């Protein structure tokens, strides 16, 4: 990891300890470092994290920042993770992720996308845990979670998206969302904050949907406004073709904030073994002008939006077994999800593409996991 990036270990030291001095056996920063290191090694629950701490000896324990040879038991971890100030934890990690983005800028001309999508923590939700639905913003390029907000019960992601937008440093960012979050006030907040958006349009925006669909029914009428891009991918036993057509014909016609282009994205998937075919058409809008983002760039950003599912939510579910976790006390579900986001981001920054394999390697060589946190044997 580049030297100009603050080690995560240093960020954890800045988290305020909510506990009283009397009876406090272990530093909070050491407990958080222990949790992150154990998660890097594939340990999933707070009880498993406590077990991990007893597996590798005093040298590693001391390197994590513990002042005793023993590490916290499961009950201590439960108590600490339940009571920690999750708002401060999120704020510190958000500032760290933003500093990483600043230190590792995109290539000249490359658009920096951030995908926003929600995930319900199913096991915790079934147990009635508060804050069991989280809306995350994940960078397309770096795989880092820039911010995360709780979606309260009896509501949806739309009002929470306003807080996500406020948290993000929008300058230079292209925010990609799913159709539920395609709302005028969200688009206005993004462009008003100096960012850009790329949004799919479905029937929840009936007039805009009809306008775009009508436009692409007669493409010859607006031929001079159109640009095209197409990709073909082979893999996993299927052929996937994507064709995006973009147009500037609705600029000035609709009152949608900041709109510069609309597009039609056509997907065709053919399963080679069975010959089964699937065809889908999606419409969308963006505040990116053609001079900044032609059809090829829009096609790439549209596809990269799904990194939030593939690089984050799927990994949390499959590798870290998040949906089966039934922790519900205090802020534990939120804190655990935040720490998972962080260690997944660390591994992405380290060039890991197979997170499960990386966890197995770190479990066999735990000092490598500590090195990702900025901890070395001579610290």
C-alpha positions in Angstrom: 0.0 0.0 0.0 1.4 3.5 -0.9 3.2 5.2 2.0 1.1 8.4 1.7 -2.0 6.5 2.8 -2.6 6.5 6.6 -2.4 3.0 8.0 -5.7 1.7 9.2 -4.2 1.0 12.6 -3.7 4.7 13.1 -7.3 5.4 12.2 -8.5 2.9 14.8 -6.5 4.7 17.5 -8.6 7.8 16.9 -11.9 6.1 17.9 -13.0 7.4 21.3 -13.4 4.8 24.0 -16.8 4.9 25.6 -15.9 2.7 28.6 -15.1 3.8 32.1 -11.5 3.4 33.2 -12.3 1.1 36.1 -12.3 -2.5 35.0 -11.0 -1.7 31.4 -8.5 -4.4 30.6 -7.8 -3.9 26.9 -7.4 -0.8 24.7 -10.3 -0.1 22.4 -7.9 0.3 19.4 -6.4 -3.1 20.1 -9.8 -4.7 20.2 -10.8 -3.1 16.9 -7.4 -4.1 15.3 -8.0 -7.7 16.6 -11.5 -7.7 14.9 -10.1 -6.4 11.6 -7.2 -8.9 11.6 -9.4 -11.8 12.4 -11.9 -10.8 9.7 -9.0 -10.6 7.2 -8.3 -14.2 8.2 -11.9 -15.2 7.5 -13.2 -15.3 11.0 -16.9 -14.2 10.9 -18.5 -13.7 14.3 -17.4 -12.0 17.5 -17.0 -15.4 19.2 -14.8 -16.6 16.3 -12.8 -13.3 16.5 -12.2 -14.0 20.2 -11.0 -17.5 19.4 -8.6 -16.1 16.7 -6.9 -13.9 19.3 -5.8 -16.9 21.2 -4.3 -18.8 18.3 -1.1 -17.0 17.4 0.9 -16.2 20.6 2.0 -13.2 22.6 4.1 -11.5 19.9 1.2 -11.0 17.7 -1.1 -10.0 20.6 1.4 -7.3 21.7 1.7 -6.1 18.1 -2.0 -5.5 17.9 -1.7 -3.1 20.9 -2.7 -5.3 23.8 -0.9 -4.6 27.1 -1.5 -8.1 28.4 -0.6 -11.5 27.0 -4.3 -12.5 26.8 -6.9 -11.2 24.4 -10.6 -10.4 25.0 -13.1 -13.2 25.5 -16.3 -13.3 23.4 -18.3 -11.6 26.2 -15.9 -8.6 26.2 -16.0 -8.3 22.4 -19.8 -8.4 22.5 -19.9 -5.6 25.1 -17.5 -3.4 23.2 -19.0 -3.9 19.8 -22.5 -3.3 21.2 -21.6 0.0 22.9 -19.1 1.6 20.5 -20.0 4.9 18.9 -20.9 3.7 15.4 -21.4 7.2 14.1 -17.9 8.1 14.9 -16.6 4.8 13.6 -18.3 5.4 10.3 -17.0 9.0 10.2 -13.4 8.1 10.8 -13.4 5.2 8.3 -15.2 7.5 5.7 -12.5 10.1 6.1 -9.8 7.4 5.7 -11.5 6.1 2.5 -11.7 9.6 1.1 -8.0 10.1 1.8 -7.2 6.9 0.0 -9.2 8.1 -3.0 -7.3 11.4 -3.0 -3.9 9.6 -2.8 -4.8 7.2 -5.6 -6.6 9.3 -8.2 -8.0 7.8 -11.4 -6.2 8.0 -14.7 -6.6 11.2 -16.7 -10.0 11.1 -18.4 -11.3 8.2 -16.3 -14.6 8.9 -14.6 -14.7 8.0 -10.8 -18.0 6.1 -10.2 -19.6 5.3 -6.8 -22.4 2.8 -6.6 -25.2 3.3 -4.0 -27.3 0.3 -3.0 -28.9 -1.1 0.1 -28.6 -4.4 1.9 -30.7 -6.0 4.6 -28.9 -8.0 7.3 -31.4 -10.8 7.2 -30.4 -12.8 10.2 -30.2 -9.8 12.5 -33.4 -8.4 10.9 -35.3 -11.5 11.9 -34.2 -11.0 15.5 -35.6 -7.5 15.5 -32.2 -5.7 15.5 -32.3 -2.0 14.9 -30.3 -0.7 11.9 -30.5 -4.0 10.1 -30.9 -2.4 6.7 -27.8 -0.4 5.5 -27.4 1.8 2.4 -23.7 1.8 1.2 -21.7 3.8 -1.3 -18.9 1.8 -2.9 -16.3 3.1 -5.2 -16.3 1.4 -8.6 -12.5 1.6 -9.1 -11.0 1.0 -5.6 -13.7 -1.2 -4.1 -13.8 1.0 -0.9 -16.9 1.8 1.0 -17.0 5.6 1.2 -20.1 5.9 3.5 -22.9 3.8 4.9 -26.2 4.8 6.5 -28.9 3.0 8.4 -32.3 2.7 6.7 -34.8 2.7 9.6 -37.8 0.4 9.8 -41.0 1.6 8.3 -39.2 3.7 5.7 -37.1 3.1 2.5 -33.8 4.1 1.0 -35.0 7.3 -0.7 -34.8 9.7 2.3 -31.6 8.0 3.5 -29.9 8.6 0.1 -30.0 12.3 0.9 -27.7 11.7 3.9 -25.4 9.5 1.8 -25.1 12.3 -0.8 -24.4 14.8 1.9 -21.6 12.6 3.3 -19.9 12.1 0.0 -17.2 14.5 -1.4 -19.1 14.7 -4.7 -16.5 16.7 -6.8 -15.3 14.4 -9.5 -17.7 11.6 -8.6 -20.4 9.9 -10.8 -23.1 8.5 -8.5 -24.8 5.4 -9.9 -28.0 4.1 -8.3 -30.8 1.6 -8.9 -34.2 2.6 -10.2 -35.8 3.2 -6.7 -33.3 6.0 -6.1 -34.0 7.7 -9.5 -35.7 10.8 -7.9 -35.5 14.4 -8.9 -34.5 15.7 -5.5 -31.6 13.2 -5.3 -30.4 14.2 -8.8 -30.6 17.9 -7.7 -28.6 17.2 -4.6 -25.9 15.4 -6.6 -25.4 18.0 -9.2 -25.8 20.8 -6.6 -22.9 19.3 -4.7 -20.6 19.2 -7.7 -21.1 15.6 -8.7 -22.8 13.8 -11.6 -25.3 10.9 -11.7 -26.2 8.0 -13.9 -29.7 6.6 -13.2 -31.9 3.9 -14.7 -35.4 5.0 -15.5 -38.4 2.6 -14.9 -42.1 2.9 -14.5 -41.7 4.7 -11.1 -41.0 7.8 -13.2 -43.8 7.4 -15.8 -43.5 10.6 -17.7 -39.7 10.4 -18.1 -39.9 6.7 -18.9 -42.5 7.4 -21.7 -40.4 10.3 -23.1 -37.3 8.2 -23.4 -39.1 5.2 -24.7 -40.8 7.3 -27.4 -37.5 8.9 -28.4 -35.9 5.5 -29.1 -38.9 4.2 -31.0 -38.1 6.6 -33.8 -34.3 6.9 -33.7 -34.2 8.2 -37.3 -35.9 11.4 -36.2 -33.0 12.2 -33.9 -30.2 10.4 -35.7 -27.8 13.4 -35.4 -28.0 13.2 -31.6 -27.2 9.5 -31.2 -24.0 7.7 -30.2 -23.5 4.0 -29.9 -21.3 1.5 -28.0 -21.4 -2.3 -27.8 -19.6 -5.1 -25.9 -19.6 -8.9 -26.1 -18.4 -11.0 -23.2 -17.9 -14.8 -23.2 -17.7 -16.7 -20.0 -19.6 -18.9 -17.5 -21.1 -20.8 -20.4 -22.9 -17.8 -21.9 -22.6 -15.0 -24.4 -23.6 -11.6 -23.1 -24.1 -8.7 -25.6 -24.7 -5.2 -24.4 -25.5 -2.3 -26.7 -26.0 1.3 -25.5 -27.5 4.1 -27.5 -27.2 7.6 -26.1 -29.0 10.8 -27.2 -29.0 14.5 -26.2 -32.4 15.0 -27.8 -34.2 15.5 -24.5 -31.9 18.3 -23.2 -34.1 21.3 -22.5 -37.2 19.3 -23.1 -37.5 17.8 -19.6 -37.1 19.6 -16.3 -35.0 16.8 -14.8 -32.1 18.4 -12.9 -28.8 18.5 -14.8 -29.9 16.1 -17.5 -27.4 16.0 -20.4 -28.1 12.6 -22.1 -30.6 9.8 -22.1 -29.8 6.2 -23.1 -31.2 2.9 -24.1 -29.3 -0.2 -22.9 -30.1 -3.5 -24.5 -28.8 -6.8 -23.0 -28.9 -10.1 -24.8 -27.8 -13.2 -23.0 -27.4 -16.6 -24.7 -26.7 -19.8 -22.7 -24.4 -21.8 -25.0 -25.3 -25.2 -23.6 -29.1 -24.9 -23.7 -29.5 -22.2 -26.4 -31.8 -20.3 -24.0 -31.9 -16.6 -24.6 -32.8 -13.6 -22.5 -33.5 -10.1 -23.8 -33.8 -7.0 -21.6 -34.1 -3.2 -22.4 -33.3 -0.6 -19.8 -33.6 3.2 -20.1 -31.5 5.7 -18.2 -30.4 9.3 -17.8 -27.2 11.1 -16.8 -25.8 14.5 -16.1 -22.6 13.7 -18.0 -22.3 15.6 -21.2 -21.2 13.7 -24.4 -17.9 15.6 -24.3 -17.1 13.9 -21.0 -18.8 10.6 -21.4 -19.7 9.1 -24.7 -21.8 5.9 -25.1 -18.8 3.7 -24.4 -18.2 5.5 -21.0 -21.8 5.3 -20.1 -21.9 1.6 -20.9 -18.9 1.0 -18.7 -20.3 3.0 -15.8 -23.7 1.3 -16.1 -22.1 -2.1 -15.9 -19.7 -1.1 -13.1 -22.7 -0.1 -10.9 -23.1 -3.8 -10.1 -19.8 -3.8 -8.3 -21.7 -3.0 -5.1 -23.4 -6.4 -5.4 -20.4 -8.4 -6.7 -17.6 -6.8 -4.8 -19.3 -6.1 -1.5 -22.7 -7.5 -0.7 -22.1 -10.9 -2.3 -18.7 -11.2 -0.4 -20.3 -10.2 2.9 -23.0 -12.9 2.4 -21.0 -15.8 0.9 -17.5 -15.3 2.4 -18.4 -13.8 5.7 -21.8 -15.5 6.1 -23.5 -12.2 7.0 -27.1 -13.1 6.3 -26.9 -16.0 8.8 -25.6 -13.8 11.6 -28.3 -13.2 14.2 -26.5 -10.6 16.4 -29.0 -8.0 17.4 -27.8 -6.1 20.6 -27.0 -2.4 20.4 -25.1 -1.4 17.3 -23.4 -4.8 16.8 -25.0 -5.6 13.3 -24.0 -2.2 12.0 -20.5 -2.3 13.5 -19.8 -5.7 12.2 -21.0 -4.7 8.7 -18.8 -1.6 8.9 -15.7 -3.6 9.8 -16.4 -6.2 7.1 -16.7 -3.3 4.5 -13.3 -2.0 5.7 -11.4 -5.3 5.5 -12.9 -6.1 2.1 -11.8 -2.7 0.9 -8.3 -3.3 2.3 -8.0 -6.5 0.4 -9.3 -4.9 -2.8 -6.6 -2.2 -2.4 -4.0 -5.0 -1.9 -5.0 -6.3 -5.4 -7.0 -9.3 -4.1 -9.8 -10.5 -6.5 -10.7 -13.7 -4.7 -11.5 -12.6 -1.2 -12.1 -16.2 0.1 -8.7 -17.3 -1.1 -7.1 -14.2 0.4 -8.7 -15.0 3.8 -7.3 -18.5 3.7 -3.8 -17.2 2.9 -3.9 -14.6 5.7 -5.1 -17.3 8.2 -2.0 -19.3 7.4 0.2 -16.2 7.5 -1.4 -13.8 10.0 1.5 -11.3 10.0 0.5 -10.5 6.4 -3.0 -9.6 7.7 -1.4 -7.3 10.3 0.8 -5.7 7.6 -2.4 -4.6 5.8 -3.4 -2.8 8.9 0.0 -1.1 9.2 1.3 -3.4 11.9 4.7 -5.0 11.7 6.7 -7.2 14.0 9.0 -4.4 15.0 6.2 -1.9 15.8 
